[in-house]
Amino acid sequence: MALKIYGVARSRAFRTLWMAKELGLDYEHVKIDFATGETRTAAHLALNPNGHIPVIDDDGFILWESMAINLYLAKRYGAGKLYPTRLEDEARAWQWSFWGMTEVERPVLTALFNRAILPENKRDPAAADAAEKTLAQPLRVLDGVLGHSANLLGANFSVADLNVASILAWARPAQIDMSAFPKAADWLKNCAERPAARAARQLQRE
Ligand SMILES: N[C@@H](CCC(=O)N[C@@H](CS)C(=O)NCC(=O)O)C(=O)O
């Protein structure tokens, strides 16, 4: 098999698994787990010196960073479908992907850890509430854009939607109240209900 995806589905590798499923790719799933120290072995560090997942090996081409991986896979295997053909739309796919990582990921993860992941006696409810407040600004931006088009680059679902929605997939377990952002909430629900997203979530339960 030409493509290997490293990383358990309950990590950020979920994003890449979702992408692979959208593209209908044949891949080998190497279930490196962040919780067992497997990301820090010499073998894994040789693939990704950061010691993180996801990583892909696409026929010998090694790539890490979830957004970069998804942009690469979409361009290589989904050009004209999940990946836009116009340069301007391609740039907007990068814009949304960088935006998701820089404006959204940190606060949603802070809320998630302090409401769901950390042991109860280690949770900081004030930090979670502050993170949710921080998140309101990017959610307002998202809601505004989605008031004008069904998806981030226009009518069709693209890599931009997948990348941002895969970061915001944590909003629900983080108990983020999306009621003030109805367009963003509907869009997120539509993204999450796509068969490929469901299939990737199923991998989290295996
Ligand atoms: N910015 C990176 C972050 C990757 C990352 O931190 N992954 C976590 C799992 S979700 C990880 O590998 N943690 C294990 C470790 O750092 O040893 C990306 O988006 O790919």
The ligand as an SDF file (V2000), in Angstrom:
LIG
                    3D

 20 19  0  0  0  0  0  0  0  0999 V2000
    0.4570   20.9380   15.0850 N   0  0  0  0  0  0  0  0  0  0  0  0
    0.5110   19.5050   15.0610 C   0  0  0  0  0  0  0  0  0  0  0  0
    0.1990   18.9860   16.4630 C   0  0  0  0  0  0  0  0  0  0  0  0
    0.3460   17.4820   16.5480 C   0  0  0  0  0  0  0  0  0  0  0  0
    0.1730   16.9910   17.9700 C   0  0  0  0  0  0  0  0  0  0  0  0
    0.4650   17.6900   18.9520 O   0  0  0  0  0  0  0  0  0  0  0  0
   -0.3010   15.7390   18.0930 N   0  0  0  0  0  0  0  0  0  0  0  0
   -0.4730   15.1390   19.3900 C   0  0  0  0  0  0  0  0  0  0  0  0
   -1.6730   14.1810   19.3590 C   0  0  0  0  0  0  0  0  0  0  0  0
   -3.1820   14.9990   19.0190 S   0  0  0  0  0  0  0  0  0  0  0  0
    0.7420   14.2690   19.7220 C   0  0  0  0  0  0  0  0  0  0  0  0
    1.3280   13.7050   18.8320 O   0  0  0  0  0  0  0  0  0  0  0  0
    1.0850   14.1400   20.9900 N   0  0  0  0  0  0  0  0  0  0  0  0
    2.0700   13.1820   21.4270 C   0  0  0  0  0  0  0  0  0  0  0  0
    3.3950   13.7660   21.7330 C   0  0  0  0  0  0  0  0  0  0  0  0
    3.5560   15.0130   21.6150 O   0  0  0  0  0  0  0  0  0  0  0  0
    4.2630   12.9860   22.1210 O   0  0  0  0  0  0  0  0  0  0  0  0
   -0.4880   18.9730   14.0160 C   0  0  0  0  0  0  0  0  0  0  0  0
   -1.5260   19.6270   13.8140 O   0  0  0  0  0  0  0  0  0  0  0  0
   -0.2260   17.9370   13.3850 O   0  0  0  0  0  0  0  0  0  0  0  0
  1  2  1  0
  2  3  1  0
  2 18  1  0
  3  4  1  0
  4  5  1  0
  5  6  2  0
  5  7  1  0
  7  8  1  0
  8  9  1  0
  8 11  1  0
  9 10  1  0
 11 12  2  0
 11 13  1  0
 13 14  1  0
 14 15  1  0
 15 16  2  0
 15 17  1  0
 18 19  2  0
 18 20  1  0
M  END
$$$$
